[in-house]
Amino acid sequence: MEFVAIDFETATWHRNSACAVGIVHVKNEVIVEEFYTLIQPPNNEYMYHNTKVHGITSEDTFDAPTFEEVYPKIKQLMEGKLVVAHNESFDRNILYHTMEHFGLSYSELRIKSSWECTVKIFRKKGNFKVNLAACCERYDIPLDHHNALSDARACAKLYLIHKMPLFS
């Protein structure tokens, strides 16, 4: 089994405003690589609400690379792999629209148009609270919520739990 779990944080309500990304590469049920970076969003603009959620500010990303600059690493980790996210439609849309903003083709990633979604997976298991914090608490997974790498790592662990039914 090989997959990547991904999480984005955004600077504004715009779907192309990625300000942080965390990616966890899992192979044979082991985390083999983790990647995290801050990203300078368009015009380095932030909305108060978003900053209140994740704590990232324009000062934090003033010298951060743009998405276009970090994209080669993202592509290297994601290309052709199964992708997992907690609330996949959010992260998939952020990736798609951020790539579009920079003139990059989503199709070159060679990934499915819909990803595995741990929200949907754990809702189907009968969990009523399926937010990331609740799922992590239930399965005793450490979480620094809204840190993109911590969220991606937690999502990867939740997906592994789903794939190993003895532990769920």
C-alpha positions in Angstrom: 0.0 0.0 0.0 1.3 3.4 -1.0 -0.4 6.8 -0.6 0.2 10.4 0.4 -1.9 12.3 2.9 -2.1 16.1 2.4 -3.3 19.1 4.3 -3.4 22.8 3.3 -3.9 25.8 5.4 -5.3 28.9 3.7 -4.7 32.6 4.1 -8.2 33.8 2.9 -11.5 32.4 1.7 -10.0 32.3 -1.8 -9.4 28.7 -2.9 -5.9 29.7 -4.3 -4.6 31.1 -1.0 -2.6 28.2 0.3 -0.2 29.4 3.0 1.0 26.1 4.3 1.1 22.5 3.1 1.9 19.2 4.9 2.4 16.0 3.0 3.1 12.6 4.4 4.2 9.7 2.1 3.3 6.2 3.3 4.7 3.1 1.8 4.0 -0.4 3.1 2.2 1.1 6.1 5.2 3.1 7.2 5.7 6.9 6.9 8.7 7.2 4.7 8.8 10.9 4.1 7.2 14.1 5.5 7.2 17.5 3.9 6.1 20.8 5.3 6.5 24.4 4.2 4.9 27.7 4.6 3.8 29.2 1.3 3.4 32.9 0.5 -0.2 33.3 -0.7 -1.1 35.8 -3.5 -0.2 39.3 -2.4 0.7 37.8 1.0 -2.8 38.8 2.1 -4.5 37.2 5.1 -8.0 37.3 6.6 -8.3 37.6 10.4 -10.5 34.5 10.7 -8.0 32.3 8.9 -5.1 33.5 11.0 -7.1 33.0 14.1 -7.6 29.3 13.1 -4.0 28.4 12.2 -1.9 31.3 13.6 0.0 31.9 10.4 0.4 35.6 9.5 1.8 37.7 6.6 5.0 38.2 8.6 5.5 34.4 8.7 5.2 34.1 5.0 6.9 37.3 3.9 10.0 35.5 2.8 8.3 32.1 2.2 8.4 30.5 -1.2 5.4 30.8 -3.5 3.4 27.8 -4.5 5.1 27.8 -7.9 8.4 27.4 -6.1 7.4 24.5 -3.9 5.3 22.8 -6.6 8.2 20.6 -7.9 8.5 18.9 -4.4 4.7 18.6 -4.2 4.6 17.0 -7.6 7.4 14.6 -6.7 5.6 13.4 -3.6 2.1 13.2 -5.2 2.5 12.2 -8.8 0.6 9.0 -9.6 -0.2 8.2 -6.0 -3.4 7.6 -4.1 -4.2 10.8 -2.2 -5.9 11.0 1.2 -7.1 14.0 3.0 -9.5 14.8 5.9 -12.3 16.5 4.1 -10.8 15.8 0.8 -12.9 18.2 -1.2 -11.4 21.2 0.6 -7.7 20.2 0.1 -8.3 19.0 -3.4 -10.0 22.3 -4.4 -7.1 24.3 -2.8 -4.6 22.3 -4.8 -6.5 22.6 -8.0 -7.2 26.3 -7.8 -3.8 27.2 -6.5 -2.2 25.3 -9.4 -4.6 27.0 -11.8 -3.7 30.4 -10.4 0.0 29.7 -11.2 -0.8 28.2 -14.7 0.0 24.6 -13.6 -1.9 21.7 -15.0 -3.6 19.5 -12.4 -3.7 16.6 -14.8 0.1 16.3 -14.9 -0.1 15.0 -11.3 -1.8 11.8 -12.7 -4.0 11.5 -9.6 -7.7 10.6 -9.3 -10.2 13.4 -9.5 -11.6 12.5 -6.1 -9.4 11.4 -3.2 -9.9 9.1 -0.2 -11.6 11.1 2.5 -11.1 10.2 6.1 -14.2 12.2 7.1 -16.4 10.0 4.9 -14.6 6.8 6.0 -15.1 7.5 9.7 -18.7 8.7 9.2 -19.5 5.4 7.5 -18.0 3.6 10.5 -20.7 5.2 12.6 -18.8 8.0 14.2 -20.9 11.0 14.9 -18.0 13.4 15.5 -15.7 13.1 12.4 -13.7 16.3 12.7 -10.0 15.6 12.8 -9.6 16.4 16.5 -12.4 14.1 17.5 -11.1 11.2 15.3 -7.6 11.7 16.7 -8.8 11.7 20.2 -10.8 8.5 19.7 -7.7 6.7 18.3 -5.1 8.4 20.6 -3.3 10.1 17.7 -1.2 13.1 18.6 -2.4 16.3 16.9 -1.2 19.9 16.8 -4.4 20.9 15.0 -4.1 23.3 12.0 -0.4 22.7 11.7 -0.5 21.3 8.1 2.1 18.6 8.7 0.5 17.4 12.0 -2.9 17.3 10.3 -1.5 15.4 7.3 0.3 12.9 9.6 -2.9 12.4 11.6 -4.9 11.8 8.5 -2.3 9.2 7.3 -2.6 7.4 10.6 -6.4 7.5 10.4 -6.3 6.0 6.9 -3.9 3.3 8.1 -6.3 2.4 10.9 -9.1 2.2 8.4 -7.0 -0.1 6.2 -6.1 -2.3 9.2 -9.5 -3.4 10.6 -8.0 -5.2 13.5 -7.2 -1.8 15.1 -10.4 0.0 14.3 
